[in-house]
Amino acid sequence: MQAMFAYGREALGGLDGLVMNVGVGAGFGFQGTSVEDWDRVMAVNLRSHFLGCREALAGFEQGGTVVLIGSLAARESMPIPSYAASKAALEAVCRNAAVEGAPGIRVNVLAPGLIDTALGRLATRYNPGRGEVAIPAARQGSAWEVANCALFLMGEDSSYVTGQTLVVDGGLSVAVRG
């Protein structure tokens, strides 16, 4: 992470924004998740965000912005507990980084729901019920919709937003379920 930030600062003449969009899942249920699975998921999904925040807080100028890509899985029960736990922990990382970075550096989480991507379609193939979820918006979101929300969080229009989670899920998290 240090080398990546050093390269970026040199190549671009400085850095003032970071979007961390990484995530893996492993295991199925608690009994089907090994300690090695758990540790790998935490290393990729959580430690990477911690390291990115640490570098950003140390090297960004006033006005810098960090967006951590989380997941609606952070607030739901799902069959891959390592993934859900890692994404839930991002909210704590965000809050702490936002306080430490204030007032000059803003840090937020963007938590997408069901998004129509290649990975999302693969997940639906393994879990067909995923494609039948009743979303109030009546469709899955697009990667562009998530990207546009990240741009909002990176820009001046959100200059008073820090330490928050923006859920982008077509209303799924607030829908009444039967």
Secondary structure as the mmCIF struct_conf table of DSSP 4:
data_model
#
loop_
_struct_conf.conf_type_id
_struct_conf.id
_struct_conf.beg_label_comp_id
_struct_conf.beg_label_asym_id
_struct_conf.beg_label_seq_id
_struct_conf.end_label_comp_id
_struct_conf.end_label_asym_id
_struct_conf.end_label_seq_id
HELX_RH_AL_P HELX_RH_AL_P1 GLN A 2 LEU A 12
TURN_TY1_P TURN_TY1_P1 GLY A 13 GLY A 13
BEND BEND1 GLY A 14 GLY A 14
STRN STRN1 GLY A 17 MET A 20
BEND BEND2 PHE A 28 PHE A 28
TURN_TY1_P TURN_TY1_P2 GLY A 29 GLY A 32
HELX_RH_AL_P HELX_RH_AL_P2 VAL A 35 MET A 42
HELX_RH_PI_P HELX_RH_PI_P1 ALA A 43 ARG A 47
HELX_RH_AL_P HELX_RH_AL_P3 SER A 48 GLY A 59
TURN_TY1_P TURN_TY1_P3 GLN A 62 GLY A 63
STRN STRN2 GLY A 64 ILE A 69
HELX_RH_3T_P HELX_RH_3T_P1 LEU A 72 ARG A 75
BEND BEND3 GLU A 76 GLU A 76
BEND BEND4 PRO A 79 PRO A 79
HELX_RH_AL_P HELX_RH_AL_P4 PRO A 81 GLY A 101
TURN_TY1_P TURN_TY1_P4 ALA A 102 GLY A 104
STRN STRN3 ILE A 105 PRO A 112
BEND BEND5 LEU A 114 LEU A 114
STRN STRN4 ILE A 115 ILE A 115
BEND BEND6 THR A 117 THR A 117
HELX_RH_AL_P HELX_RH_AL_P5 ALA A 118 TYR A 126
HELX_RH_3T_P HELX_RH_3T_P2 PRO A 128 GLU A 132
TURN_TY1_P TURN_TY1_P5 PRO A 136 ALA A 137
BEND BEND7 ALA A 138 ARG A 139
STRN STRN5 GLY A 141 GLY A 141
HELX_RH_AL_P HELX_RH_AL_P6 ALA A 143 MET A 154
BEND BEND8 GLY A 155 GLY A 155
HELX_RH_3T_P HELX_RH_3T_P3 GLU A 156 SER A 158
TURN_TY1_P TURN_TY1_P6 SER A 159 TYR A 160
BEND BEND9 GLY A 163 GLY A 163
STRN STRN6 THR A 165 VAL A 168
BEND BEND10 ASP A 169 ASP A 169
TURN_TY1_P TURN_TY1_P7 GLY A 170 GLY A 171
HELX_RH_3T_P HELX_RH_3T_P4 LEU A 172 VAL A 174
BEND BEND11 ALA A 175 ALA A 175
#
